[in-house]
Amino acid sequence: MRIWLVLLILLASFSAHTKTLVISDIDDTLKNSHVLDIDEAIKKAVFTDDYFLGMNLVLRELRTADERVQFEYVSSAPSDIMLSFHSAFLEMNGFPEGNLQLNEGYFSGTFKVDRIREIIRRYKPDLVINIGDNGEKDSFVYDQIRREFPEIRFLTFIHISYFSKARKKEGKSLLPGQIGFATSWDLMLQLHLRKLIDRTQLQEFFEDFAPAYLVEKERKTYPRMAIPKWSDCRDFSWSIDDSLFFDLENYVKVKEKIQKRCSRRAFGDD
């Protein structure tokens, strides 16, 4: 009887231990919000269908690759205003199910760090995948959390939507070890190179992404663009070994379009 009791305790302990935890921001990470432009951000706040092309599929592929992956969405947006809109955004666009936590206090500058710290202590993961953007404080928040939990492996991916040397709408620079991405496609490539997404998933994703992105009209404004016209991704640099992916039809065209787009300022800032 004692042996069975010990086994049950061990099994319960194992099941409570999450191997991989994904923590994602929402605005300018998953959702086209343009937070550094106050007027635009206010207009876009109520939109629930404008995600960056493919970002919902990226997170779903992580869940497909490992059903045990847990998702937490942590945003500094005010809870009383944005909870219903962000909840609808995640659900309507097929993002993986996970807890949504928003800032309940307008003046809580440490909300995100405090909440992520609590989440990690609760799940006790082996690997944490942080996904954020360079518009506000994500790079600093994720770096602080990484330093607080040195026993955990962290992968931090930052959406490069703003330029760190811009005179207005200045983006934040990446910190050591953080990986920048311009689109959901190069984020998928980074996940694949770290063996979090398999080759079949990668290819199926690209078959959806490439046709949609190659016809994207970069100077126009419409929902679900890979890179919106306001984005200034000049800090992004391609760091992937292309030789591994040349067999993918249109790979070079997609890469060249991303690089060309990220070589110039936001459209409208000419």
C-alpha positions in Angstrom: 0.0 0.0 0.0 2.8 2.4 0.9 4.5 1.7 -2.5 1.4 2.6 -4.4 0.9 5.7 -2.3 4.5 6.9 -3.1 3.9 6.2 -6.8 0.7 8.2 -6.8 2.4 11.1 -5.2 5.2 11.0 -7.7 2.8 10.8 -10.6 0.8 13.8 -9.2 4.0 15.7 -8.9 5.1 14.9 -12.4 1.7 15.8 -13.9 1.8 19.2 -12.1 5.2 19.9 -13.7 4.9 21.8 -17.0 7.7 21.1 -19.3 7.2 24.1 -21.7 5.4 27.3 -20.9 4.7 30.0 -23.5 4.2 33.5 -22.2 3.0 36.0 -24.8 2.2 39.7 -24.9 -0.8 40.7 -27.2 -0.6 44.3 -28.4 2.0 44.7 -31.3 3.0 41.1 -30.6 0.0 39.2 -31.8 -2.4 42.0 -32.5 -1.9 45.0 -34.8 -2.2 47.7 -32.2 0.4 50.4 -33.1 0.7 51.3 -29.4 3.3 54.1 -29.8 0.8 56.1 -31.8 -1.9 57.1 -29.3 -4.6 58.0 -31.8 -4.1 54.8 -33.8 -3.9 52.7 -30.7 -7.3 54.1 -29.4 -8.9 53.4 -32.8 -7.5 49.9 -33.0 -8.2 49.0 -29.3 -11.7 47.7 -30.1 -10.7 45.7 -33.2 -10.8 41.9 -32.6 -9.8 40.6 -36.0 -6.6 42.3 -36.8 -3.8 39.9 -35.9 -0.4 39.8 -37.7 -0.5 37.3 -40.5 0.2 33.8 -39.2 0.8 34.5 -35.6 -2.3 32.5 -34.5 -0.9 29.5 -36.5 2.5 29.8 -34.9 1.1 29.4 -31.5 -1.2 26.6 -32.6 1.8 24.7 -34.1 3.6 24.9 -30.8 0.5 23.3 -29.2 0.4 20.7 -32.0 4.1 19.8 -31.5 3.5 19.2 -27.8 0.1 19.0 -26.2 1.6 19.6 -22.8 2.6 23.2 -23.7 0.8 25.7 -21.5 0.0 29.2 -22.7 -0.3 32.4 -20.7 -1.2 35.8 -22.2 0.1 38.7 -20.1 -0.6 42.2 -21.3 -0.1 45.6 -19.6 -3.4 46.8 -21.1 -5.9 48.0 -18.5 -8.2 45.1 -17.5 -11.4 47.1 -17.1 -11.2 48.5 -20.6 -9.6 45.8 -22.6 -10.4 42.4 -21.0 -13.5 41.8 -23.2 -11.8 42.9 -26.4 -8.6 40.9 -25.8 -10.6 37.8 -24.8 -12.6 38.0 -28.0 -9.5 38.6 -30.0 -7.8 35.4 -28.8 -10.9 33.3 -29.0 -12.2 34.5 -32.4 -8.8 34.1 -34.1 -8.0 30.7 -32.9 -5.2 31.3 -30.6 -4.5 28.4 -28.2 -6.5 28.4 -25.0 -4.7 29.9 -22.0 -5.1 32.3 -19.1 -5.4 36.0 -20.0 -4.0 38.4 -17.5 -4.3 42.2 -17.9 -3.2 45.1 -15.7 -5.8 45.8 -13.0 -4.0 49.0 -11.9 -3.2 51.8 -14.3 -0.2 52.9 -12.3 1.4 49.5 -11.6 4.7 49.7 -13.4 5.7 46.2 -12.1 2.5 44.4 -13.1 4.1 42.3 -15.9 7.2 41.2 -14.0 5.1 40.4 -10.9 2.5 38.4 -12.8 5.1 36.5 -14.9 7.1 35.7 -11.8 3.9 34.2 -10.2 3.1 32.2 -13.3 6.6 30.6 -13.5 6.5 29.7 -9.8 3.2 28.0 -10.3 4.1 26.0 -13.4 7.8 25.2 -12.6 8.6 24.8 -16.3 11.8 23.5 -17.8 11.5 25.8 -20.8 9.9 29.2 -21.0 9.2 30.7 -24.5 8.7 34.5 -24.1 7.1 36.3 -27.1 6.8 40.1 -27.0 7.6 43.2 -29.0 10.0 46.1 -28.9 7.4 48.9 -28.6 7.4 49.2 -24.8 9.1 47.1 -22.0 8.9 43.5 -23.1 12.6 43.1 -23.7 13.5 44.4 -20.2 10.7 42.5 -18.5 11.7 39.2 -20.0 15.4 39.8 -19.3 14.7 40.5 -15.7 12.7 37.3 -15.4 15.4 35.3 -17.1 18.0 36.6 -14.5 15.7 35.8 -11.6 15.3 32.1 -12.7 18.8 31.0 -13.8 17.8 27.3 -13.4 15.2 27.6 -16.2 15.9 27.6 -19.9 14.5 30.7 -21.6 13.9 31.5 -25.3 12.9 35.1 -25.9 11.5 36.3 -29.2 10.8 40.0 -29.8 8.7 41.3 -32.6 10.6 44.2 -34.3 7.9 46.7 -35.1 9.7 49.9 -34.2 13.2 51.3 -35.0 15.5 52.0 -32.1 17.0 55.1 -33.7 13.7 56.7 -34.8 13.1 60.3 -33.9 9.5 59.5 -33.0 8.0 56.2 -32.0 11.3 54.9 -30.8 11.6 51.2 -30.4 13.6 49.3 -27.7 16.8 47.5 -28.5 17.0 43.8 -27.9 19.1 42.6 -25.0 21.7 39.8 -25.1 20.3 36.4 -26.1 17.0 37.8 -27.4 15.9 37.0 -30.9 14.2 39.5 -33.1 11.5 38.6 -35.7 9.8 40.6 -38.4 7.1 38.2 -39.4 5.5 35.0 -38.2 7.4 33.2 -40.9 10.9 34.0 -39.6 9.6 33.2 -36.1 8.6 29.8 -37.3 12.0 29.3 -38.8 13.6 30.1 -35.5 11.4 27.7 -33.6 12.1 25.0 -36.2 15.9 25.5 -35.8 15.4 24.9 -32.0 13.5 21.7 -32.7 10.3 23.1 -31.3 8.5 22.8 -34.7 9.1 19.9 -37.1 9.7 20.1 -40.8 6.2 19.1 -41.8 4.7 21.7 -39.7 7.1 24.3 -41.1 6.3 23.4 -44.7 2.5 23.4 -44.2 2.7 26.8 -42.5 4.8 28.2 -45.4 2.3 26.9 -47.9 -0.3 29.1 -46.2 1.9 32.1 -45.4 3.8 32.6 -48.7 0.9 33.2 -51.1 -0.8 35.6 -48.7 2.4 37.5 -48.0 3.6 37.8 -51.5 0.5 39.6 -52.6 0.5 41.9 -49.6 0.2 45.5 -50.6 2.7 47.1 -48.3 1.5 50.7 -48.7 -2.2 49.8 -48.0 -4.0 49.3 -44.7 -6.1 46.3 -44.1 -6.5 43.5 -41.5 -4.1 40.7 -41.0 -1.0 42.0 -42.7 2.4 40.4 -42.0 4.0 43.8 -41.7 1.6 46.8 -41.5 2.5 50.0 -43.3 3.2 51.8 -39.9 5.9 49.2 -38.9 9.5 50.2 -39.0 11.5 47.0 -38.7 14.9 48.4 -39.7 16.5 46.8 -36.6 15.7 43.3 -37.9 18.4 41.3 -39.5 18.1 37.9 -41.2 20.2 35.3 -39.3 19.0 32.0 -40.7 21.0 29.5 -42.7 19.1 29.6 -46.0 20.7 26.5 -47.4 18.4 24.4 -45.1 15.3 25.8 -46.7 15.9 26.4 -50.4 13.7 23.4 -51.3 10.7 25.4 -50.2 9.1 27.0 -53.2 9.1 30.8 -53.0 11.4 30.8 -50.0 13.8 33.2 -51.6 11.0 35.5 -52.8 9.5 35.7 -49.3 12.9 36.4 -47.7 13.8 39.1 -50.2 10.4 40.8 -49.7 10.9 40.8 -45.9 14.4 42.2 -46.2 13.4 44.9 -48.7 10.5 46.0 -46.5 12.7 46.1 -43.4 15.4 48.2 -45.2 13.2 51.3 -45.1 11.1 53.4 -42.8 7.4 53.0 -42.2 5.2 54.0 -45.2 3.8 57.4 -44.5 7.0 58.6 -42.8 8.7 59.6 -46.1 
